[in-house]
Each structure stands twice: as C-alpha cells, then as structure tokens.
Amino acid sequence: MNPASNRQFVLGVDLDGVVADFARGLKPIAAEWLGVTGDRLTDEISYGFGEWGLDAAGGYDALHRFAVKERELFASLPPVAGAPAALRRLDTIPEIRIRIITHRLYIRWFHKEAIRQTSDWLERHGIPYWDLCFMRDKAAVGADLYLEDSPDNIRALRAGGHETIVVRNSTNRDLPGPGAATWEEIESLIRERVTRWRGAV
C-alpha cells in the first residue's frame, strides 16, 4: 500500500478572529469594564485593542482576565459569519483534517476553565475538528495550510515556510495575500489549495 494514499491535508485553523468573532464578543464587556457605551469603542482596532483606551483601566491583560473569568468570554463569543457552516462543508472532504489551534491558555491556573469554555463553544456551534491544540507556536502542529488573523503569527508562519491565508480584518490589511475577508472566499481558497495538493500527492 502506498503510504501517501492515507495522507491527509491538515488545515490549521486559528480560533479567535477566524472562527470566533473575538472583537465583537469582547466589545460589550470592554464597554462595561470601562464604564462607557459600546458606541464609544471603535471597530477599527489594531492588535491589542489600543484604540479602546484600556491603559486607563489596567490594560488589556486586566480586561482579558475579567472577560474570561467573570463573563465566560470563550463560551459566549459569536461565531464569525459563515464560519461554522463552511467548516462543516469542508469536513465532508475526505482528505481534510481540521485542526483547531489557539493560544487561549493565557491566564495562569485557569487553564481547565479556558479549555472547558472552548470545547463547549465548539460543540454548541457544531464546529467540526479532529484535533484541538492550545499552543503559542502554531507552526509546531505541522499543518499543510493555516488560517490566521494575527499579524505576528502570520509573519512567523510565513517566515518558517508555512503557507498561510490571511483572514482579513483591520489588524492585518497591510499584509500580502493570499487573504480573504469572508468565509465564502476562505472556503474557495482552501478548496483550490486542496485540489493542487491532490495533484501533488
């Protein structure tokens, strides 16, 4: 038997900003934290939410702890439009193995709760996956293609020779493609890439 015949195409999928709409979910909690109305907080953010004036209330880390521990942020985020259905369609392609990769173990001694909130959220929204990886170094999971929105992660992955689709938002518009702003576009790019991969295998 040819070992290549059992080879799967590993799709490495970031969670926050790619499948879970992190900024939209965090915004009302940030407004509560800062004591302002949500319309005071811009949607045109950079990575770290510096535009929201968080330094005056303890900084981003303080808000993040409050959001995850007191408001169960990871369990309550809205999904990015079209993401769950697109992943379900991609999951029907036999060669694709969906691998969720997220760096959510951010708060010391709170890992169990972060993992619970994450797994509950994935199940609630019917998001298919075979592997769930909690790690900072996303290149270490060995995916064939990555979906990522963090500018630093995109640069690091590409510098290591890892093919990465930029999931477009206000934090990464300056980065070169391939990139896509909607899951319809993302799904199309993934299908094209899998077709090329089939030919190579």
C-alpha positions as YAML, in Angstrom:
chain: A
units: angstrom
residues:
- id: 1
  name: MET
  ca: [0.00, 0.00, 0.00]
- id: 2
  name: ASN
  ca: [1.26, 3.46, -0.84]
- id: 3
  name: PRO
  ca: [1.54, 5.44, 2.45]
- id: 4
  name: ALA
  ca: [0.72, 8.62, 0.54]
- id: 5
  name: SER
  ca: [-2.76, 7.24, -0.19]
- id: 6
  name: ASN
  ca: [-3.64, 7.63, 3.51]
- id: 7
  name: ARG
  ca: [-2.13, 11.08, 3.81]
- id: 8
  name: GLN
  ca: [-4.49, 13.81, 4.98]
- id: 9
  name: PHE
  ca: [-4.42, 17.52, 4.26]
- id: 10
  name: VAL
  ca: [-4.15, 19.19, 7.66]
- id: 11
  name: LEU
  ca: [-5.99, 22.50, 7.82]
- id: 12
  name: GLY
  ca: [-4.71, 24.55, 10.76]
- id: 13
  name: VAL
  ca: [-7.50, 26.87, 11.89]
- id: 14
  name: ASP
  ca: [-6.98, 29.72, 14.33]
- id: 15
  name: LEU
  ca: [-9.98, 30.31, 16.56]
- id: 16
  name: ASP
  ca: [-10.20, 33.93, 17.75]
- id: 17
  name: GLY
  ca: [-10.77, 36.33, 14.88]
- id: 18
  name: VAL
  ca: [-11.12, 33.46, 12.38]
- id: 19
  name: VAL
  ca: [-13.96, 31.24, 13.64]
- id: 20
  name: ALA
  ca: [-14.96, 33.08, 16.83]
- id: 21
  name: ASP
  ca: [-15.66, 36.80, 16.47]
- id: 22
  name: PHE
  ca: [-13.40, 37.83, 19.33]
- id: 23
  name: ALA
  ca: [-13.58, 41.61, 18.87]
- id: 24
  name: ARG
  ca: [-17.39, 41.68, 18.60]
- id: 25
  name: GLY
  ca: [-17.74, 39.46, 21.66]
- id: 26
  name: LEU
  ca: [-15.24, 41.41, 23.74]
- id: 27
  name: LYS
  ca: [-16.61, 44.86, 22.87]
- id: 28
  name: PRO
  ca: [-19.65, 44.93, 25.22]
- id: 29
  name: ILE
  ca: [-17.55, 43.51, 28.05]
- id: 30
  name: ALA
  ca: [-14.91, 46.18, 27.41]
- id: 31
  name: ALA
  ca: [-17.61, 48.86, 27.48]
- id: 32
  name: GLU
  ca: [-18.80, 47.52, 30.84]
- id: 33
  name: TRP
  ca: [-15.21, 47.39, 32.12]
- id: 34
  name: LEU
  ca: [-14.54, 50.98, 31.05]
- id: 35
  name: GLY
  ca: [-17.95, 52.33, 32.09]
- id: 36
  name: VAL
  ca: [-18.84, 53.61, 28.64]
- id: 37
  name: THR
  ca: [-21.40, 52.77, 25.97]
- id: 38
  name: GLY
  ca: [-20.40, 50.39, 23.20]
- id: 39
  name: ASP
  ca: [-20.67, 53.07, 20.52]
- id: 40
  name: ARG
  ca: [-17.70, 54.81, 22.15]
- id: 41
  name: LEU
  ca: [-15.44, 51.90, 21.15]
- id: 42
  name: THR
  ca: [-14.30, 51.79, 17.54]
- id: 43
  name: ASP
  ca: [-14.41, 48.66, 15.41]
- id: 44
  name: GLU
  ca: [-11.26, 49.83, 13.60]
- id: 45
  name: ILE
  ca: [-8.83, 48.23, 16.01]
- id: 46
  name: SER
  ca: [-5.21, 47.20, 15.92]
- id: 47
  name: TYR
  ca: [-3.91, 44.05, 17.59]
- id: 48
  name: GLY
  ca: [-4.19, 44.59, 21.37]
- id: 49
  name: PHE
  ca: [-7.17, 46.98, 21.20]
- id: 50
  name: GLY
  ca: [-5.08, 50.08, 21.96]
- id: 51
  name: GLU
  ca: [-7.78, 52.27, 20.41]
- id: 52
  name: TRP
  ca: [-10.17, 51.45, 23.26]
- id: 53
  name: GLY
  ca: [-8.10, 53.27, 25.91]
- id: 54
  name: LEU
  ca: [-7.62, 50.21, 28.09]
- id: 55
  name: ASP
  ca: [-4.47, 51.54, 29.75]
- id: 56
  name: ALA
  ca: [-6.64, 53.80, 31.90]
- id: 57
  name: ALA
  ca: [-8.35, 50.72, 33.40]
- id: 58
  name: GLY
  ca: [-5.46, 48.34, 33.99]
- id: 59
  name: GLY
  ca: [-4.61, 47.45, 30.40]
- id: 60
  name: TYR
  ca: [-5.63, 44.62, 28.12]
- id: 61
  name: ASP
  ca: [-4.48, 41.82, 30.43]
- id: 62
  name: ALA
  ca: [-6.81, 43.01, 33.20]
- id: 63
  name: LEU
  ca: [-9.76, 43.19, 30.82]
- id: 64
  name: HIS
  ca: [-8.94, 39.76, 29.40]
- id: 65
  name: ARG
  ca: [-8.93, 38.16, 32.87]
- id: 66
  name: PHE
  ca: [-12.25, 39.78, 33.75]
- id: 67
  name: ALA
  ca: [-13.84, 38.79, 30.44]
- id: 68
  name: VAL
  ca: [-12.79, 35.15, 30.60]
- id: 69
  name: LYS
  ca: [-13.18, 34.53, 34.35]
- id: 70
  name: GLU
  ca: [-16.24, 36.65, 35.18]
- id: 71
  name: ARG
  ca: [-18.11, 36.80, 31.86]
- id: 72
  name: GLU
  ca: [-17.09, 33.42, 30.33]
- id: 73
  name: LEU
  ca: [-15.93, 35.13, 27.16]
- id: 74
  name: PHE
  ca: [-14.72, 31.97, 25.43]
- id: 75
  name: ALA
  ca: [-18.12, 30.32, 25.93]
- id: 76
  name: SER
  ca: [-20.16, 33.30, 24.74]
- id: 77
  name: LEU
  ca: [-18.36, 34.64, 21.65]
- id: 78
  name: PRO
  ca: [-20.47, 34.91, 18.50]
- id: 79
  name: PRO
  ca: [-19.14, 32.88, 15.57]
- id: 80
  name: VAL
  ca: [-17.73, 34.71, 12.56]
- id: 81
  name: ALA
  ca: [-20.43, 34.88, 9.89]
- id: 82
  name: GLY
  ca: [-20.39, 31.74, 7.75]
- id: 83
  name: ALA
  ca: [-17.56, 30.02, 9.60]
- id: 84
  name: PRO
  ca: [-19.37, 27.04, 11.20]
- id: 85
  name: ALA
  ca: [-21.26, 26.11, 8.02]
- id: 86
  name: ALA
  ca: [-18.14, 26.46, 5.83]
- id: 87
  name: LEU
  ca: [-16.13, 24.22, 8.17]
- id: 88
  name: ARG
  ca: [-18.92, 21.65, 8.14]
- id: 89
  name: ARG
  ca: [-18.81, 21.63, 4.33]
- id: 90
  name: LEU
  ca: [-15.02, 21.33, 4.31]
- id: 91
  name: ASP
  ca: [-15.24, 18.49, 6.82]
- id: 92
  name: THR
  ca: [-17.11, 16.41, 4.22]
- id: 93
  name: ILE
  ca: [-13.97, 16.37, 2.03]
- id: 94
  name: PRO
  ca: [-12.33, 13.04, 2.99]
- id: 95
  name: GLU
  ca: [-8.74, 14.30, 2.71]
- id: 96
  name: ILE
  ca: [-9.17, 17.31, 5.02]
- id: 97
  name: ARG
  ca: [-8.32, 17.04, 8.71]
- id: 98
  name: ILE
  ca: [-9.40, 20.16, 10.61]
- id: 99
  name: ARG
  ca: [-7.01, 21.07, 13.40]
- id: 100
  name: ILE
  ca: [-8.05, 23.96, 15.68]
- id: 101
  name: ILE
  ca: [-5.02, 25.86, 17.01]
- id: 102
  name: THR
  ca: [-5.44, 28.55, 19.64]
- id: 103
  name: HIS
  ca: [-3.33, 30.32, 22.25]
- id: 104
  name: ARG
  ca: [-6.02, 30.64, 24.90]
- id: 105
  name: LEU
  ca: [-4.02, 29.37, 27.89]
- id: 106
  name: TYR
  ca: [-3.27, 32.95, 28.73]
- id: 107
  name: ILE
  ca: [-4.21, 33.12, 32.41]
- id: 108
  name: ARG
  ca: [-2.15, 31.15, 34.94]
- id: 109
  name: TRP
  ca: [-4.00, 28.48, 36.94]
- id: 110
  name: PHE
  ca: [-7.12, 28.94, 34.82]
- id: 111
  name: HIS
  ca: [-6.35, 26.51, 32.02]
- id: 112
  name: LYS
  ca: [-9.04, 23.96, 32.87]
- id: 113
  name: GLU
  ca: [-11.77, 26.59, 32.65]
- id: 114
  name: ALA
  ca: [-10.41, 28.07, 29.40]
- id: 115
  name: ILE
  ca: [-10.36, 24.61, 27.83]
- id: 116
  name: ARG
  ca: [-13.89, 23.85, 29.06]
- id: 117
  name: GLN
  ca: [-15.29, 27.10, 27.68]
- id: 118
  name: THR
  ca: [-13.57, 26.47, 24.35]
- id: 119
  name: SER
  ca: [-14.72, 22.88, 23.89]
- id: 120
  name: ASP
  ca: [-18.27, 23.75, 24.97]
- id: 121
  name: TRP
  ca: [-18.36, 26.60, 22.44]
- id: 122
  name: LEU
  ca: [-17.14, 24.41, 19.59]
- id: 123
  name: GLU
  ca: [-19.78, 21.79, 20.36]
- id: 124
  name: ARG
  ca: [-22.57, 24.35, 20.76]
- id: 125
  name: HIS
  ca: [-21.91, 25.83, 17.32]
- id: 126
  name: GLY
  ca: [-21.44, 22.48, 15.60]
- id: 127
  name: ILE
  ca: [-17.88, 23.17, 14.52]
- id: 128
  name: PRO
  ca: [-16.11, 20.02, 13.32]
- id: 129
  name: TYR
  ca: [-12.49, 19.25, 14.20]
- id: 130
  name: TRP
  ca: [-10.26, 16.27, 14.89]
- id: 131
  name: ASP
  ca: [-7.53, 18.00, 16.89]
- id: 132
  name: LEU
  ca: [-7.69, 20.86, 19.39]
- id: 133
  name: CYS
  ca: [-4.29, 22.37, 20.13]
- id: 134
  name: PHE
  ca: [-3.67, 25.03, 22.79]
- id: 135
  name: MET
  ca: [-0.26, 26.48, 21.98]
- id: 136
  name: ARG
  ca: [1.60, 29.65, 21.08]
- id: 137
  name: ASP
  ca: [3.91, 28.12, 18.45]
- id: 138
  name: LYS
  ca: [1.37, 27.26, 15.78]
- id: 139
  name: ALA
  ca: [3.99, 26.06, 13.31]
- id: 140
  name: ALA
  ca: [4.71, 23.14, 15.65]
- id: 141
  name: VAL
  ca: [1.41, 21.44, 14.78]
- id: 142
  name: GLY
  ca: [2.57, 20.74, 11.23]
- id: 143
  name: ALA
  ca: [-0.43, 21.89, 9.18]
- id: 144
  name: ASP
  ca: [-0.39, 21.99, 5.38]
- id: 145
  name: LEU
  ca: [-2.30, 25.27, 5.34]
- id: 146
  name: TYR
  ca: [-3.02, 27.79, 8.10]
- id: 147
  name: LEU
  ca: [-5.89, 30.24, 8.58]
- id: 148
  name: GLU
  ca: [-4.72, 33.12, 10.76]
- id: 149
  name: ASP
  ca: [-5.55, 36.75, 11.52]
- id: 150
  name: SER
  ca: [-2.79, 37.78, 13.95]
- id: 151
  name: PRO
  ca: [-0.14, 39.82, 12.07]
- id: 152
  name: ASP
  ca: [2.70, 38.46, 14.23]
- id: 153
  name: ASN
  ca: [1.58, 34.84, 13.79]
- id: 154
  name: ILE
  ca: [1.15, 35.28, 10.04]
- id: 155
  name: ARG
  ca: [4.65, 36.71, 9.68]
- id: 156
  name: ALA
  ca: [6.16, 33.96, 11.85]
- id: 157
  name: LEU
  ca: [4.38, 31.17, 9.97]
- id: 158
  name: ARG
  ca: [5.36, 32.52, 6.58]
- id: 159
  name: ALA
  ca: [8.94, 33.12, 7.67]
- id: 160
  name: GLY
  ca: [9.08, 29.41, 8.52]
- id: 161
  name: GLY
  ca: [7.82, 28.46, 5.08]
- id: 162
  name: HIS
  ca: [4.25, 27.65, 6.15]
- id: 163
  name: GLU
  ca: [1.51, 28.54, 3.70]
- id: 164
  name: THR
  ca: [-0.97, 30.87, 5.40]
- id: 165
  name: ILE
  ca: [-4.22, 32.52, 4.35]
- id: 166
  name: VAL
  ca: [-4.70, 35.94, 5.94]
- id: 167
  name: VAL
  ca: [-8.19, 36.23, 7.39]
- id: 168
  name: ARG
  ca: [-8.67, 39.92, 6.75]
- id: 169
  name: ASN
  ca: [-9.62, 42.45, 9.40]
- id: 170
  name: SER
  ca: [-8.49, 45.90, 10.50]
- id: 171
  name: THR
  ca: [-5.33, 44.49, 12.15]
- id: 172
  name: ASN
  ca: [-3.74, 42.93, 9.07]
- id: 173
  name: ARG
  ca: [-4.78, 44.87, 5.95]
- id: 174
  name: ASP
  ca: [-1.17, 45.72, 5.15]
- id: 175
  name: LEU
  ca: [-0.08, 42.07, 4.85]
- id: 176
  name: PRO
  ca: [0.25, 40.48, 1.39]
- id: 177
  name: GLY
  ca: [-2.11, 37.74, 0.25]
- id: 178
  name: PRO
  ca: [-3.40, 35.22, -0.17]
- id: 179
  name: GLY
  ca: [-6.11, 36.64, 2.02]
- id: 180
  name: ALA
  ca: [-9.88, 36.75, 2.31]
- id: 181
  name: ALA
  ca: [-12.40, 38.77, 4.29]
- id: 182
  name: THR
  ca: [-15.35, 36.36, 4.17]
- id: 183
  name: TRP
  ca: [-15.73, 32.65, 4.75]
- id: 184
  name: GLU
  ca: [-17.12, 32.24, 1.26]
- id: 185
  name: GLU
  ca: [-13.77, 33.47, -0.07]
- id: 186
  name: ILE
  ca: [-11.79, 31.48, 2.51]
- id: 187
  name: GLU
  ca: [-13.58, 28.25, 1.60]
- id: 188
  name: SER
  ca: [-12.89, 28.83, -2.09]
- id: 189
  name: LEU
  ca: [-9.17, 29.36, -1.44]
- id: 190
  name: ILE
  ca: [-8.99, 26.20, 0.69]
- id: 191
  name: ARG
  ca: [-10.72, 24.09, -1.97]
- id: 192
  name: GLU
  ca: [-8.33, 25.38, -4.65]
- id: 193
  name: ARG
  ca: [-5.36, 24.55, -2.43]
- id: 194
  name: VAL
  ca: [-6.65, 21.03, -1.67]
- id: 195
  name: THR
  ca: [-7.12, 20.41, -5.40]
- id: 196
  name: ARG
  ca: [-3.46, 21.34, -6.03]
- id: 197
  name: TRP
  ca: [-2.41, 19.16, -3.10]
- id: 198
  name: ARG
  ca: [-4.26, 16.16, -4.54]
- id: 199
  name: GLY
  ca: [-2.32, 16.51, -7.77]
- id: 200
  name: ALA
  ca: [0.99, 16.69, -5.92]
- id: 201
  name: VAL
  ca: [0.22, 13.65, -3.74]
...
